[in-house]
Amino acid sequence: MTTLDRIRSRLTAHPLALDAGIAAGVLVCMVAGSFVGPRGEHGVSWAVRTPEPLSLVLIALGAAALVLRRRVPRTVLAVTGTVSLVECVTGDPRAPVAMSAVVALFTVAAATDRPTTWRLGLSTMTVLTGAAMLGGPEPWYAQENLAIFAWTGMAAAGGDAVRSRRAFVRAIRERAERAERTREEEARRRVVEERLRIARDLHDVVAHHIALVNVQAGVAAHVMDKRPDQAKEALAHVREAGRCALDELRATVGLLRQSDDPEAPTEPAPGLDRLDDLVGTFRSAGLHVEVARADNGTALPAAVDLAAFRIVQEALTNVQKHAGGRARAEVSVVRVGPNLEITVLDDGAGADGVPPVGGGGHGLLGMRERVTAVRGTLTTGPRYGGGFRVHAILPVRTDTGTRTEPGTGTRTGTGTGADGRAGTCARTRIRPQGDTA
């Protein structure tokens, strides 16, 4: 905060002291103006003059009233306007008492609305200018009379401009504060709505076709021995339902993509069969990596295989970024009973000697989410003596079995004929037992 900002904050915190200072400044200006006046026919020089006692009294009253200009602005305008009117009619030589009325009119215009400003501004301007022209000692066209007209008009216009700017700034600040308060709630609400929409679409797509596949598979199993032709037809319906499900899933997921997203990859998802290629890219970048595998060529589900590949990839990326140029990494993939254990170790400590436990990115969080998605466990942390350790336990088999509802293995459900035929994916909708969606 600058010195000017600190001074402004202190003055804003003590408005009465600020008004007293303004009143004192106006008093000094009015007293100086009352003792100095033009001399000569054309006013080319200045001379000291002696004001009347009444003028000094009016000056003091007008300046004193300005102390309360924020609390009772209209009353202060009435008081300063009255003393200015008296001075315009009786003062000779005239002192600048109207300066107090100008300040009071500016305050009223800045504190009230525009209609009030127009009404009070025109009234003050008309009364003071008319009194000076008609009842004052100077000719009606004197520059002092025109000055009263100009200064009162500028005071009303300036106060109205200040009020408009304050209202504009206040509206912007309130809108920003309101947006700040509601931004997080709005984001959460949109996320929930989007999740519900995706869940609804996926349910409509998957539930129908999976139920159809389940029914037709049961029909095929039931008639396989006695009526192989009908079993073949049921399997054809299963294939058709699977194709329709894939097409609709592709269309549903495609709605989540933006127009400026990159093209979808056409190559299959990577797995541990590409581990050597992955390690080779890090070795070519200068990282010393050793690999030990004892998984005996275990065939992994696609989700587990992808998760294992991504864990090794992210762990080696963290080693390359944080462990230092001389770090050595070790990757081990071991089959232990029903699980696959993946361990990535490094002996680097980073540039500052502290391994990156937290980090500023989302690598560890992403690994944890991938492991949790396949019902595995992940342990990460610094090693004793330096370095970092990533250890993941992934189940070799995932629970993807489908429980068969009673009666669906030998009987056809809604939408099938007596011979077990089902409608096409565009017409038939079969719901599993108990589905009320």
N, C-alpha and C positions, 0 to 999 in steps of 0.2 A: 504494500500500500504506500502510495506516494505521500509527500507532505501535504499536498493540496487535498487529497482524499481524507487524510486524518483531520485536517482543519474543517472540512465540510461535514464530516461525521460528528465532530464535537459541536459545531453550530447547529446541526440538525437535532442533536440531543437536547439542546437548550434553546428553544425557539424564542423565549422571552428575552434572553440576553441578546440574541441576534436582532430582534426588533428594537431593543433599546439602543444598540449600536447604530442601526439604520436611522432611528429618530435623532440621535446625536449628530450624525453626519448631515442630515437634512437641516437641522438647526444651525450648524456652522455655515452651510451654504446660504441659508436665508439671511442670517445675520451679516455675512460678508456682502451679500447682494444689496442689503439695505443701507450699508455704509458707503458703497461705491456706486457711482452713477456716471453716465456720459456727460461730457462738457463740450460746449461748442455747438454751432448751428447744425453741423452734420454729424456730431457725435464721434469725432475722430480722436478724442482724447478722453481720459478718465480722471475723475476728481473725487475726493472724499466729501461725503455729505452727512448730515446729522438727521437720522430718521425721527419721526414723532414717537413719543412714548406709547401711544396707542398701537402703533405698528409693532413695536417690540413686544408688547403684551400679546398681540395676536400671533406673532411668530412663536412665542413660547407656548401658547395654547395649542397651536397646530402641531408643533413638534411633539409635545407631550401626548397628544391624542394618538400619534403614530405608534406608541409603545404597545397599544392594545389592538393593532390593526388585524392580527390573525384571529383573535378571540371574537371581536365584534366588528367585522369589517364595515358593515353598513352604518353602524352608529358612528364609527370613526370618520366615514365619508361625510356623514351629515355634519359632524362637528367641524371638520376641516373645510367643508364647503361653506359653512356659515361664517367662519372667521375670514375666509378668502373673500366672500361677498361683502363683508363689512369693510375689508381693506380696499376692495375695488371702488367702493363708493366714497369713503371718507379719507383714505390715505393720501397724503401729499407731503413729501414725495412718496410714491408708492413703493412698498417693500414687496419682495417676491413671496408673499404668504401663500399664493396659489400653488407653490411647489408641494406643500403638504397635501393639498387636495389632489394633485396629480398622482402622488404616491398612494394615497388612499384609494383612488379610482382604479389604479393598476391592481391593487390587492383585491378589490371587489371583483374585477373582471377575471382574475386568476382563480378565485375561490368559488364563483357561482357559475350559472349556466349562461348560454349566449343570449337568450331573450332578456334576462336581467341585466346583462352587460349593456345591451343596446338601450334598454330603457333608462338605466341610471347614467350611462355615458352621455347620451343625448341631452338628458335633463341637466347634468352638471355643466356640460359644454355650453348649452344655451343660456342658462342662468348666469354663469360667471362672465361669459363673453358679452351678453346683453347688458349686464350691470356695468361692466367696465366701459362699454361704448356709450351708454346712455347717461350713466350717473357719475362716471369718473371725471377727474380733472383734466385728463388728456383728451385730445380730439378722438373721434370714434375710429378714425383710420390709423391711429398710432400703432407702432409696431408692438408695443406692449400688449395691446388688446388682441392683436392677431396672434401673438405668442401664446396667450391663454387658450385661444381656440385650437391652435396646433398641438400644444402639449397635452391638453385634455383628450383630444382625439387619439393621439399616439399612445397615451396611457391605456385607454380602453382597448385599442387594437392589440397592443403588446400583451396586456393581461389575458385577452382572449386567446392569443397564440400560445402563450405559456400553458394555459389550461388545456388546450387541445393537445399539445405535445405530452403533457403529463398523463392525460387520459389514454393516449396512444401507447405510451411506454408501459403504463399500468396494465393495459389489456394484453400487450405482448408478454409481459412477465407472468400474468395470471395464466395465459394460455400455455406458456412453457412449463409452469409448475404443474398445471393440470395434466399436460401430456407426460411429464416425468412421473407423476403418481400413477397414471393409468397404463403406462407403456408395458410394464411387466404383467399386469393383469390381462391386458389385451393379448399379449403374446401367449400367455398360458391358455387363454380361452380359445385362441385360434389353433393352438396345438391340439387341444382336446377335441375340437370340432373336426380337425383334419384326421385325427386318429379314428374317431367314430365313423367318419365317411369311408376311410380306407377299410376299416373292419367290416362295415356293412357291405361294401362292394365285394370284398374278398369272400365274405360269407355267401353272398348271392351266387358268386361264381363257383366256389369250391364245393359248398355243401350239396348243391344240386348234382354236380357231375360225380362227386365221390359216392354219393348215395346211389346214383345210377350204376356206377362201376361195381359197387358192392352187390347190388341186386343181380346184375347180369353175371358177375363172377359166381355168385351162388347158384344161379340157374345152370351155368355151364358145368359146374362141379356136380350138380344133381343129375344132369342128363348125359354126362360124358360117356358112360358105359352103354346105355340103352339107345340113346338118340344122338349119335355124334354129329349129325348134320345140324341139329338144333343147337348143340353146344358150340359148333363152329360159328353159327350165326350170332349166338350170344357173345362170343369173344370178339366178333366183328363190331358189335355194338359197344363193347368195352373199349376197343381201339378208337372208335368214333367219338365216344364220350371223352376219352383222354385227349384227343386232338382238339375237341371243342373247348375243353377246360384250359388247355395251353393257350389257345388263341385268345380266349377271354381274359385270362390272366395277363397275357402280353398287352392287351388293350388297356386293362385296368392299371397296370404298373406304368404303362406309357403315359398315362395322364399325369403322373408325378414328375415327369421330365419337363424341363423348360425348353423353349425354342432355341436358346443359345447353349444348351448342354452339348458336350462333345458326343460324337457318334458312339453308340454302344459297341463294346468290343465283341468281335465275332469268334475269338479264340476261346477255348475252354478255360474254366477257372483253374488257376495253378494249384499244385499239390506237392507232396513230398517227392514225387517222381522228378520234379524239377529242382530239387535241393542243390544238386551239383552245379547247375547253371546259376542259381542264386549265389552260392558261395563264390563261384568264379567271378561274378561281377564285383564282389567286395575285394577279392584278391587282386583283381586288376586295378582297383582303386588304391592299393597299397596296404590293405589290412591283412594281417597274418591270421588265417582262420584254419583250424583243424576240425575235422568232422569224424565222428565215430557213430556208426549205426549198428544197432542190434535189434532191428524190428522184424527181421526174417521175412521181408516182403509182405508185411501185413496189409491186406486190402482194407482201406478205411472208408467210411461213409464220406460223401462229398463235403458235407459241412465240417466234419472233423479234419479231413485232409486239407481243406482250405484254411481252417483255423491254425493248424500246425504250421503250414507254410508261412502265414502272415505273422505268427509269433516269432519265428526264426528271423524273418525279414525285418521286423521292427526292432528286435533285440540287437541284431547286427548293425542296423542303422544307428541306434543309440550308442553302440560301442564306437562306431566310426566318428560320430559327432562329438562325443563327450569324453571318451577314454584317453584320447591322445594318440599321436602318430605312432608311438612305439608299443602300443597295446597289442596283446595276443588274445585271440578269442577261441573258445572251444565250444563246439556244438555236438551234443549227443542226443540221439533218438533211440530209445530203448523200449522194447515191449516187456512190460511187467504184468503178467497175469491178464486181467481184462482191460488193462489201461495201457496207454502209450505215454511215456514220460519224455518230455523235451526239456533239455537244460542248455542254457547259453551262459558261459562264464567269460569274464575278461579280467585282466590284471592291471588295467589302467585306472588312474585316479583323476583324470582331467587336468586341465591347466592349473587349477588352484589347489590340487591335491585332495579334493573332496569329490567322491563319486556323485553323479546326478541322481539322487534319490527321487526328488520330486520332478524337477524340470519344469519348463514353461509351456510344453506342448501337451498333446493328448495321446502320446504313444502308449504309455502304461495304461491309461484308461481304456484305450481301444483294445489292447490285448486282453484286459480283464473282461471287457464286454464280450469279446469273441469266445473266451473260455467259458464264461457263464452261460452263453447261448447254447453250448453243447454239453452243459452240465458237468464241466470240469472244474479244476481248481488251479489257481495261479499264485505263485509266491515270488516276490521280487524284493531286493534289498542289497545293501552293500555286503561284501565279503570281508571276513576277518583278515586283516593284513593288506587290504586294498583291493579294488576292483568291484565288480557288480555281478549279481547272479539273478537269472530269470529261470524259474522252474515251473513248468506247466504239466498237469496230469489230465490227459484227455481220455474219455472212454472210447474203446475201440468200437463198440456197438452202441448205437443210440436206440432209444425206445420208440420205434415207429410203427409198432403193431397196432392193428385196428380191431377193436372188439366187435364181434358179430352179434347183432341184436337177435333175440329169439324170433324165429319164424322167417328171417330173411334169407336163410341159406337154401331153403327148398321151395319157397313161395315167392311169387313176384309181387311187387308192391304196386302202388297207384301209378297208373300210366303204362302198365304192361298188359299185353293180351293174354289169352289163355295158353298160347304156345310159348310164352316167355319173351315175346318181342317187346322192345321198348321203342318209344318215339325218338325222334332226332333231338339234337341238342337245342334246336331252336324252338321246339314245341313242348317237350316233356320236362317236368320238374318234379323230382322225387325227393321227399324229405325223410331223413332217418327217423326212426321211432323216437318220439319224445321231442322232436324239433318243433318249436312253436313259432319260429321266426317267420 
